Every structure is written in structure tokens, then in C-alpha cells.
Amino acid sequence: MSAEDSVVSAGAQTAPHDERRRSQRVTLRVGVKLHVCIEGKPDLVQAFTADVNDHGALLIAPESFLPDERFILEHGQSRQRMGCRVTRKSQPTAGGFQVAVEFDQPVRGFWHIAFPPTDWKAGGA
């Protein structure tokens, strides 16, 4: 398991200084719709999030996507939409494919959650 994949039990991620993310990532499962274009035709792919942050998400999707592929991600509950691109090669997993996406621009509040403070640590006192 890489430092990128390590997640504190409550969901906050910690990583070495050179691997820190631009915004805090938390584990959150939210249904999303991916508005894609397959062979020139619009299509809709149902997926869900594994991790989210203000810059994008790690999705679990039924199909693989190529790096730099673009689509519109729609939040399943709020119906808010955001353009995004795939940041790396999709990885197969038991539930489909892990697809890392980055929003066209960071969006505070897109996931409708309060992220823990950056200095928060799991385990209490």
C-alpha cells in the first residue's frame, strides 16, 4: 500500500510532505452520474465516490477511463454538475474500476460535507 492509499481510520489522509494533496481528502460514498461521450454519442454512467476533496474524487465506476478523458460529473443528491478530467490510468477493483478525477476548478462545498481541520488526528486525546 502506498502513502497515497493510506487513510486514517476516520477518513482523513496523511502523506509525506512531497505527496500532500492540495485539499484534504475524506472517505465518502456518494452516488454520481458521469455524463460521457462514447463513440460520439452522449451516455450516462452510474458510479459512486470512494474518496472526495475540493479538487475532485476517487470514483468507483463500472468501466475504465483513460487518463485525460473528460466528462461531466453530477452529484447524485444535489444534482450539481462539474466538468472534470481523469488524472491517471483507471485501476481494476472488486467493485469496478477506481477512476481518479480532478475538477476543472476547485469547488468548496461541492460534496456538501465539512472537512476535518488539517491538523486533525484520529484517536482522540
C-alpha positions in Angstrom: 0.0 0.0 0.0 1.4 3.4 -1.0 1.3 6.5 1.1 -1.3 7.8 -1.3 -3.6 4.9 -0.4 -3.1 5.1 3.3 -6.2 6.6 5.0 -6.6 7.2 8.7 -9.5 5.1 10.1 -11.8 8.1 10.3 -11.2 9.0 6.7 -8.6 11.9 6.8 -5.5 11.3 4.7 -1.9 11.9 5.8 1.0 11.7 3.5 4.7 12.7 3.4 5.3 16.4 2.7 6.1 15.9 -1.1 2.8 13.9 -1.6 0.4 16.2 0.3 -2.8 17.0 -1.6 -4.0 20.5 -2.4 -7.0 19.9 -0.2 -8.0 17.4 2.4 -9.4 14.0 1.3 -12.0 12.1 3.2 -13.7 8.7 2.6 -17.3 9.3 1.5 -19.7 7.2 -0.6 -21.9 9.4 -2.8 -23.8 8.3 -5.9 -22.7 10.2 -9.0 -23.7 10.3 -12.7 -21.0 10.6 -15.3 -22.1 12.4 -18.5 -19.8 11.0 -21.1 -19.5 10.8 -24.8 -18.9 7.2 -26.1 -18.1 6.9 -29.8 -19.5 10.4 -30.4 -22.8 9.7 -28.6 -23.8 11.0 -25.2 -24.2 8.4 -22.5 -24.7 8.2 -18.7 -22.6 6.1 -16.4 -23.7 5.4 -12.8 -20.8 5.4 -10.3 -20.0 6.4 -6.7 -17.2 8.1 -4.8 -14.7 6.3 -2.6 -12.8 9.5 -1.5 -13.5 13.1 -2.1 -11.8 16.5 -1.8 -12.3 20.1 -3.0 -10.3 19.3 -6.2 -12.1 16.1 -7.3 -12.6 12.5 -6.2 -11.7 8.9 -6.5 -14.6 7.1 -8.1 -15.7 3.5 -8.4 -17.1 3.1 -11.9 -18.3 0.1 -13.9 -15.9 0.9 -16.7 -12.4 2.1 -17.2 -11.5 5.6 -18.4 -8.2 6.8 -20.0 -6.0 9.5 -18.5 -7.1 13.0 -19.6 -10.5 11.7 -20.6 -13.2 14.4 -19.8 -16.8 14.2 -18.7 -19.3 16.0 -16.6 -19.7 14.6 -13.0 -23.2 15.1 -11.5 -23.7 14.9 -7.7 -26.4 12.2 -7.1 -28.2 14.2 -4.4 -27.7 17.9 -5.2 -27.6 17.4 -9.0 -24.8 19.9 -9.1 -22.5 19.4 -12.1 -18.8 19.9 -12.6 -16.6 19.3 -15.6 -13.6 17.0 -14.8 -10.8 15.0 -16.3 -9.3 11.6 -15.4 -5.9 12.1 -13.8 -4.4 8.7 -14.2 -5.0 5.2 -15.5 -8.0 3.5 -14.0 -7.3 0.6 -11.7 -9.4 -2.5 -11.6 -11.0 -3.3 -8.2 -13.6 -5.8 -6.9 -16.5 -3.3 -7.5 -15.4 -2.0 -10.9 -12.6 0.5 -11.7 -11.0 3.2 -9.5 -11.1 6.4 -11.5 -9.3 9.4 -10.1 -10.8 12.7 -11.4 -9.9 16.3 -11.0 -12.5 19.1 -11.3 -11.9 21.8 -13.9 -11.6 24.2 -10.9 -11.7 23.5 -7.2 -15.2 23.8 -5.7 -15.6 24.3 -1.9 -18.8 22.7 -0.8 -19.5 20.5 -3.9 -19.7 17.4 -1.7 -21.9 19.1 1.0 -19.7 18.0 3.9 -17.5 19.7 6.4 -13.9 18.6 6.1 -12.0 18.0 9.3 -9.3 20.6 10.2 -5.9 19.9 8.5 -4.3 19.3 11.9 -6.9 16.8 13.0 -5.7 13.3 14.1 -7.7 10.2 14.6 -7.6 8.5 18.0 -8.9 11.3 20.3 -6.9 12.7 23.2 
